[in-house]
Amino acid sequence: MSADDQTVVELCRRAASRVGDVREIIDDEIRRVAPLRVPSDQRRLAERAIARLSGLGELEILLADPAVDEIMVNSDCDVWV
């Protein structure tokens, strides 16, 4: 698991124990979990955590990409774009 993946997991773990707007909670937690990251990295990690908590996880990023017109999911580790 990469450092980014670990950060996303930690953000989700912390956010799961709080009540409120997911985006606001993640924005608050990212400043605690990754305070030295540049803002663009913080935003990218926050978006991954939000997608994992309230959407389709990593697929959410592909769905938002206008260049992607088809996604085939055969299993949890077999995804064709």
C-alpha positions as CSV (number, residue, x, y, z in Angstrom):
1,M,0.0,0.0,0.0
2,S,1.4,3.4,-1.0
3,A,1.8,6.3,1.4
4,D,-1.0,8.1,-0.4
5,D,-3.3,5.0,0.0
6,Q,-2.4,4.9,3.7
7,T,-3.3,8.6,4.0
8,V,-6.6,8.1,2.3
9,V,-7.4,5.2,4.6
10,E,-6.5,7.2,7.7
11,L,-8.7,10.1,6.5
12,C,-11.6,7.8,6.0
13,R,-11.1,6.2,9.4
14,R,-11.0,9.6,11.1
15,A,-14.0,10.9,9.2
16,A,-16.1,7.8,9.9
17,S,-16.2,8.6,13.6
18,R,-17.5,12.2,13.0
19,V,-21.0,13.5,12.1
20,G,-21.5,16.2,9.5
21,D,-20.8,17.1,6.0
22,V,-18.2,14.7,4.5
23,R,-16.4,17.3,2.5
24,E,-16.0,19.7,5.5
25,I,-14.9,16.8,7.8
26,I,-12.3,15.6,5.2
27,D,-11.0,19.2,4.6
28,D,-10.6,19.5,8.4
29,E,-8.9,16.1,8.8
30,I,-6.5,16.6,5.8
31,R,-4.9,19.5,7.6
32,R,-4.2,17.2,10.6
33,V,-3.1,14.1,8.7
34,A,-1.0,15.8,6.0
35,P,-0.2,19.3,7.1
36,L,3.1,19.5,5.1
37,R,1.6,18.4,1.8
38,V,1.2,21.1,-0.9
39,P,-2.4,22.2,-1.3
40,S,-2.8,20.4,-4.7
41,D,-1.8,17.1,-3.0
42,Q,-4.1,17.7,-0.1
43,R,-7.0,18.4,-2.5
44,R,-6.2,15.2,-4.5
45,L,-6.1,13.1,-1.3
46,A,-9.2,14.7,0.0
47,E,-11.1,13.9,-3.2
48,R,-10.0,10.3,-3.1
49,A,-11.2,10.0,0.5
50,I,-14.5,11.6,-0.3
51,A,-15.0,9.3,-3.3
52,R,-14.3,6.3,-1.0
53,L,-16.7,7.4,1.7
54,S,-19.6,8.7,-0.4
55,G,-19.2,7.3,-3.8
56,L,-17.7,4.5,-5.8
57,G,-14.1,4.9,-4.5
58,E,-11.4,4.8,-7.1
59,L,-14.0,4.4,-9.9
60,E,-15.5,7.8,-9.0
61,I,-12.3,9.4,-10.4
62,L,-12.6,7.5,-13.7
63,L,-16.3,8.4,-13.9
64,A,-15.5,12.1,-13.6
65,D,-12.9,11.9,-16.4
66,P,-14.5,13.1,-19.7
67,A,-11.9,11.1,-21.7
68,V,-13.2,7.8,-20.2
69,D,-16.2,6.5,-22.1
70,E,-16.4,2.9,-20.9
71,I,-15.4,1.1,-17.6
72,M,-15.8,-2.6,-17.3
73,V,-15.5,-4.2,-13.9
74,N,-15.0,-7.9,-13.7
75,S,-13.9,-8.1,-10.1
76,D,-12.4,-6.0,-7.4
77,C,-9.0,-6.1,-9.0
78,D,-10.0,-6.6,-12.7
79,V,-11.1,-3.2,-14.1
80,W,-10.8,-2.3,-17.8
81,V,-11.0,1.4,-18.9
